[in-house]
Amino acid sequence: MDAAFLALIAIVLVALAFDYTNGFHDAANAIAVAVSTKALTPRVALALAAVMNLVGALISTSVAKTVGEGIIDAPQGSDGLQLVFAALIGAITWNLITWYFGLPSSSSHALIGGLVGAALAASHSVQWQGILDKVVIPMVLSPLVGFGLGYLFMLAILWTFRSTNVSKANRGFRYAQIVSSGTMALGHGMQDAQKTMGIITLALFTAGEIDTFEVPLWVVFAAALAISAGTYAGGFRIMRTLGRRIIQLTPAGGFSAQTVASSVMITTATVFAVPVSTTHITTTSIMGVGATRRLSAVRWGVAGNIVIAWVVTLPAAGAVAAVAYFLTHAVVG
């Protein structure tokens, strides 16, 4: 077994480790709202999210191809493997930092930032037009869409059920949140698991193990299982931030936020094949729902801290990946 093949195995394992951290880092996206409104207990919610993440990851590979082919032009051979390894180290490091501080940053943008940082450190080309079209524009638009649709959908719910008994309505929306939590996790699997599939496929392509950029079936299953296992491991630090610190949601508000967020995630994955941040969309959907009460109902200070984490994710993960590349290249040569 030669050194290049061992390096490839190491990269696959590191990519699956990233997928696992993505699962417990972003598990809160699917279940925080349902847990905070007492629609589901934490463990039941995590189990539901894990299963639906698995299903979502098996549905499509279009986002995987965007991440693997549309961000950088990775070189063939050892240098390409070093680049992918460094990108993963940058993404995992930033995931762990933001998880420790309970900040719901974007694992997707951490991975993309890692790819760009490693490519620049290696003096290889970056597809800036692809980043603009597939990363930057969706990064700006998707939170705005989440906020706007969250606000409008919640207004529609309030108007539709304006004459309904509050206790009866809350009970009904708690049941409805079981479905919306499931679709949230489905959208998360269709988005985030595919990014790891794209990275592993990129590593296989640069190593010469595959001739075309088609995601092998074993990669699909491995990524799906890893993100599901990570999801079940939980993300309680971030769950508290999304579920309670931004705004205290009602069952109707929780259902509205989850329905909007899952719709945006599934649409962007299936129709546009762009890797949007599930964290961004979920958070801004919650803000939009909360703003229907009054703007002061949203804890904008907490929201501001989250936005700061969003802004610095791409350069921070890129910087760590660049350092990781220089270190790896110095050791391996």
Summary of the structure (lengths in Angstrom):
residues: 333
radius of gyration: 19.6
end to end distance: 19.4
largest distance: 71.0
contacts: 1364
relative contact order: 0.22
helix: 81%
strand: 1%
